[in-house]
Amino acid sequence: MSEPLTETDLEPQAALEAPATLVRARDLFKIYREGTVETVALRGANLELKRGQVTSLVGPSGSGKSTLISILAGLALPSAGQVIFDGEDITRLAEAQRARLRARRIGIVLQSGNLIPFLTALENVKLAIRLAGGRRAGRRARELLGELGLAKRLHHPPRRLSGGEVQRVSIAAALANQPDLLLADEVTGELDSETADHVIRVILETGRQRGLTVLLVTHNADIAARAEQRLHLVDGVVVER
């Protein structure tokens, strides 16, 4: 008679059966109301983000890109629709539950950076690690910053860093919780072309080395073309190109 299966025996099977899609947005609507005026930012937007895949999202200013990022991150709720993150509808979670999910599994990099101005690069990343519940924050922060080519800039506050360096520190902070999903929202908008290219290469290489699911929001068609999946947001609707 064969021996019973153990949890270890089942691990490879479970890994094979993991859904290929990490994030699925279904029929997202977002309507902003101010008095009697309504502005529709999203009009039934749908998208899928595959595990370990880089996706770009292009659209003109005001097309709803930042609104979509906020909803995918659980920072805002849609007026209608669902966001399924690894099988769970996060639109049904309470704000505190969404914050815990974000702290554990989502990294965010914004155009303006997400750094505290009076803290050094090292202190910013250490704080992000501690907020995510990580241990050995100093060692981990040095490793992350070193991987991103900032080993000699650890003790500089943002005002003493170049634009590209600030974004690389922001990327390190976004990776502090070892996320499954990295959301990058117009991170090159204020950078010159050479610096922008370097920051994008850092995001793409880091994402692929770590097997992250990456959504890269940009208005730059050349940058968007470097992703494996390319989406456009047109009048609040996501279109694959």
C-alpha positions as a Python dict, from the first residue, in 0.01 Angstrom:
ca = {
    (1, 'M'): (0, 0, 0),
    (2, 'S'): (137, 341, -96),
    (3, 'E'): (226, 594, 171),
    (4, 'P'): (-2, 897, 221),
    (5, 'L'): (98, 1217, 51),
    (6, 'T'): (260, 1486, 262),
    (7, 'E'): (233, 1863, 225),
    (8, 'T'): (578, 1860, 67),
    (9, 'D'): (460, 1610, -193),
    (10, 'L'): (174, 1842, -284),
    (11, 'E'): (375, 2163, -322),
    (12, 'P'): (479, 2114, -689),
    (13, 'Q'): (121, 2027, -784),
    (14, 'A'): (-12, 2336, -606),
    (15, 'A'): (246, 2555, -779),
    (16, 'L'): (142, 2417, -1119),
    (17, 'E'): (-222, 2491, -1043),
    (18, 'A'): (-164, 2855, -937),
    (19, 'P'): (-377, 3082, -1159),
    (20, 'A'): (-178, 3253, -1434),
    (21, 'T'): (-359, 3581, -1372),
    (22, 'L'): (-269, 3777, -1059),
    (23, 'V'): (-503, 4075, -1109),
    (24, 'R'): (-827, 4093, -1302),
    (25, 'A'): (-1035, 4412, -1328),
    (26, 'R'): (-1394, 4366, -1437),
    (27, 'D'): (-1627, 4637, -1568),
    (28, 'L'): (-1474, 4918, -1363),
    (29, 'F'): (-1664, 5246, -1351),
    (30, 'K'): (-1551, 5551, -1157),
    (31, 'I'): (-1772, 5857, -1141),
    (32, 'Y'): (-1671, 6173, -959),
    (33, 'R'): (-1951, 6401, -843),
    (34, 'E'): (-1919, 6765, -749),
    (35, 'G'): (-2256, 6920, -684),
    (36, 'T'): (-2470, 6842, -987),
    (37, 'V'): (-2168, 6781, -1212),
    (38, 'E'): (-2058, 6424, -1288),
    (39, 'T'): (-1724, 6326, -1441),
    (40, 'V'): (-1684, 5970, -1563),
    (41, 'A'): (-1319, 5863, -1536),
    (42, 'L'): (-1364, 5491, -1611),
    (43, 'R'): (-1640, 5343, -1830),
    (44, 'G'): (-1640, 4967, -1786),
    (45, 'A'): (-1264, 4916, -1791),
    (46, 'N'): (-1136, 4557, -1804),
    (47, 'L'): (-781, 4422, -1783),
    (48, 'E'): (-579, 4119, -1676),
    (49, 'L'): (-227, 4123, -1533),
    (50, 'K'): (-43, 3793, -1567),
    (51, 'R'): (196, 3671, -1299),
    (52, 'G'): (553, 3772, -1374),
    (53, 'Q'): (455, 3980, -1679),
    (54, 'V'): (527, 4346, -1753),
    (55, 'T'): (225, 4536, -1885),
    (56, 'S'): (227, 4895, -2009),
    (57, 'L'): (-74, 5125, -2004),
    (58, 'V'): (-77, 5431, -2227),
    (59, 'G'): (-332, 5709, -2245),
    (60, 'P'): (-355, 6087, -2274),
    (61, 'S'): (-372, 6314, -1971),
    (62, 'G'): (-712, 6291, -1807),
    (63, 'S'): (-791, 5949, -1955),
    (64, 'G'): (-823, 5786, -1612),
    (65, 'K'): (-483, 5619, -1579),
    (66, 'S'): (-411, 5740, -1225),
    (67, 'T'): (-768, 5660, -1123),
    (68, 'L'): (-722, 5305, -1247),
    (69, 'I'): (-391, 5269, -1059),
    (70, 'S'): (-556, 5392, -737),
    (71, 'I'): (-834, 5135, -770),
    (72, 'L'): (-597, 4848, -851),
    (73, 'A'): (-390, 4940, -546),
    (74, 'G'): (-697, 4952, -323),
    (75, 'L'): (-641, 5321, -249),
    (76, 'A'): (-983, 5403, -395),
    (77, 'L'): (-1300, 5208, -465),
    (78, 'P'): (-1476, 5199, -802),
    (79, 'S'): (-1831, 5325, -844),
    (80, 'A'): (-1904, 4982, -991),
    (81, 'G'): (-1708, 4673, -1092),
    (82, 'Q'): (-1457, 4439, -932),
    (83, 'V'): (-1083, 4402, -881),
    (84, 'I'): (-988, 4039, -824),
    (85, 'F'): (-641, 4013, -667),
    (86, 'D'): (-517, 3655, -650),
    (87, 'G'): (-874, 3528, -633),
    (88, 'E'): (-1005, 3783, -382),
    (89, 'D'): (-1236, 4074, -467),
    (90, 'I'): (-1059, 4362, -296),
    (91, 'T'): (-1347, 4602, -364),
    (92, 'R'): (-1541, 4413, -95),
    (93, 'L'): (-1269, 4458, 167),
    (94, 'A'): (-1276, 4721, 438),
    (95, 'E'): (-1021, 5003, 413),
    (96, 'A'): (-800, 4848, 683),
    (97, 'Q'): (-802, 4513, 501),
    (98, 'R'): (-704, 4678, 174),
    (99, 'A'): (-423, 4863, 355),
    (100, 'R'): (-290, 4533, 492),
    (101, 'L'): (-302, 4375, 147),
    (102, 'R'): (-118, 4675, 1),
    (103, 'A'): (145, 4660, 275),
    (104, 'R'): (207, 4290, 215),
    (105, 'R'): (177, 4246, -159),
    (106, 'I'): (174, 4572, -359),
    (107, 'G'): (452, 4820, -432),
    (108, 'I'): (376, 5166, -575),
    (109, 'V'): (607, 5417, -745),
    (110, 'L'): (463, 5759, -830),
    (111, 'Q'): (575, 6036, -1065),
    (112, 'S'): (642, 6272, -776),
    (113, 'G'): (820, 6002, -576),
    (114, 'N'): (696, 5857, -249),
    (115, 'L'): (978, 5968, -21),
    (116, 'I'): (975, 6164, 304),
    (117, 'P'): (1188, 6472, 226),
    (118, 'F'): (1366, 6506, 562),
    (119, 'L'): (1479, 6141, 572),
    (120, 'T'): (1784, 6004, 391),
    (121, 'A'): (1758, 5744, 117),
    (122, 'L'): (1850, 5472, 368),
    (123, 'E'): (1603, 5597, 628),
    (124, 'N'): (1320, 5613, 373),
    (125, 'V'): (1372, 5250, 268),
    (126, 'K'): (1421, 5131, 627),
    (127, 'L'): (1091, 5294, 721),
    (128, 'A'): (913, 5124, 430),
    (129, 'I'): (1051, 4786, 540),
    (130, 'R'): (941, 4837, 900),
    (131, 'L'): (592, 4949, 794),
    (132, 'A'): (566, 4627, 593),
    (133, 'G'): (656, 4427, 903),
    (134, 'G'): (1002, 4333, 781),
    (135, 'R'): (1300, 4256, 1001),
    (136, 'R'): (1667, 4362, 978),
    (137, 'A'): (1551, 4680, 808),
    (138, 'G'): (1897, 4839, 792),
    (139, 'R'): (2061, 4541, 624),
    (140, 'R'): (1772, 4489, 383),
    (141, 'A'): (1758, 4861, 293),
    (142, 'R'): (2131, 4867, 215),
    (143, 'E'): (2094, 4558, -3),
    (144, 'L'): (1803, 4708, -200),
    (145, 'L'): (1975, 5042, -252),
    (146, 'G'): (2297, 4868, -347),
    (147, 'E'): (2115, 4657, -608),
    (148, 'L'): (1982, 4980, -759),
    (149, 'G'): (2326, 5141, -777),
    (150, 'L'): (2284, 5373, -479),
    (151, 'A'): (2533, 5229, -231),
    (152, 'K'): (2720, 5562, -223),
    (153, 'R'): (2406, 5773, -177),
    (154, 'L'): (2261, 5608, 134),
    (155, 'H'): (2287, 5911, 358),
    (156, 'H'): (2160, 6173, 115),
    (157, 'P'): (1809, 6321, 154),
    (158, 'P'): (1597, 6353, -162),
    (159, 'R'): (1696, 6718, -218),
    (160, 'R'): (2059, 6608, -263),
    (161, 'L'): (1974, 6337, -516),
    (162, 'S'): (1916, 6368, -889),
    (163, 'G'): (1571, 6299, -1032),
    (164, 'G'): (1673, 5953, -1146),
    (165, 'E'): (1824, 5873, -807),
    (166, 'V'): (1507, 5983, -630),
    (167, 'Q'): (1305, 5748, -847),
    (168, 'R'): (1546, 5462, -781),
    (169, 'V'): (1512, 5518, -406),
    (170, 'S'): (1133, 5519, -457),
    (171, 'I'): (1164, 5186, -640),
    (172, 'A'): (1367, 5046, -349),
    (173, 'A'): (1098, 5163, -106),
    (174, 'A'): (828, 5005, -324),
    (175, 'L'): (1019, 4673, -315),
    (176, 'A'): (1051, 4685, 64),
    (177, 'N'): (757, 4451, 120),
    (178, 'Q'): (876, 4204, -147),
    (179, 'P'): (553, 4264, -341),
    (180, 'D'): (382, 4046, -598),
    (181, 'L'): (256, 4351, -789),
    (182, 'L'): (453, 4666, -875),
    (183, 'L'): (254, 4968, -996),
    (184, 'A'): (459, 5245, -1159),
    (185, 'D'): (258, 5558, -1241),
    (186, 'E'): (424, 5799, -1488),
    (187, 'V'): (758, 5762, -1313),
    (188, 'T'): (953, 5926, -1598),
    (189, 'G'): (728, 6228, -1652),
    (190, 'E'): (969, 6477, -1495),
    (191, 'L'): (1297, 6319, -1613),
    (192, 'D'): (1514, 6384, -1917),
    (193, 'S'): (1518, 6110, -2181),
    (194, 'E'): (1849, 5952, -2075),
    (195, 'T'): (1754, 5938, -1706),
    (196, 'A'): (1405, 5815, -1795),
    (197, 'D'): (1551, 5532, -2000),
    (198, 'H'): (1774, 5428, -1711),
    (199, 'V'): (1484, 5429, -1460),
    (200, 'I'): (1269, 5219, -1693),
    (201, 'R'): (1554, 4972, -1743),
    (202, 'V'): (1585, 4943, -1365),
    (203, 'I'): (1211, 4872, -1329),
    (204, 'L'): (1205, 4618, -1612),
    (205, 'E'): (1520, 4436, -1503),
    (206, 'T'): (1416, 4434, -1137),
    (207, 'G'): (1068, 4312, -1222),
    (208, 'R'): (1194, 4029, -1440),
    (209, 'Q'): (1468, 3923, -1198),
    (210, 'R'): (1217, 3902, -913),
    (211, 'G'): (930, 3759, -1116),
    (212, 'L'): (706, 4055, -1035),
    (213, 'T'): (384, 4145, -1206),
    (214, 'V'): (445, 4503, -1324),
    (215, 'L'): (200, 4763, -1452),
    (216, 'L'): (388, 5052, -1610),
    (217, 'V'): (170, 5357, -1673),
    (218, 'T'): (324, 5597, -1921),
    (219, 'H'): (246, 5846, -2196),
    (220, 'N'): (565, 5748, -2380),
    (221, 'A'): (501, 5504, -2667),
    (222, 'D'): (868, 5396, -2684),
    (223, 'I'): (867, 5300, -2317),
    (224, 'A'): (532, 5123, -2351),
    (225, 'A'): (663, 4913, -2641),
    (226, 'R'): (916, 4746, -2409),
    (227, 'A'): (641, 4567, -2215),
    (228, 'E'): (516, 4217, -2293),
    (229, 'Q'): (152, 4327, -2286),
    (230, 'R'): (57, 4672, -2416),
    (231, 'L'): (-273, 4837, -2325),
    (232, 'H'): (-428, 5174, -2406),
    (233, 'L'): (-683, 5361, -2197),
    (234, 'V'): (-920, 5543, -2431),
    (235, 'D'): (-1220, 5735, -2294),
    (236, 'G'): (-1219, 5528, -1977),
    (237, 'V'): (-1198, 5193, -2156),
    (238, 'V'): (-893, 4965, -2176),
    (239, 'V'): (-799, 4851, -2528),
    (240, 'E'): (-522, 4604, -2613),
    (241, 'R'): (-291, 4718, -2895),
}
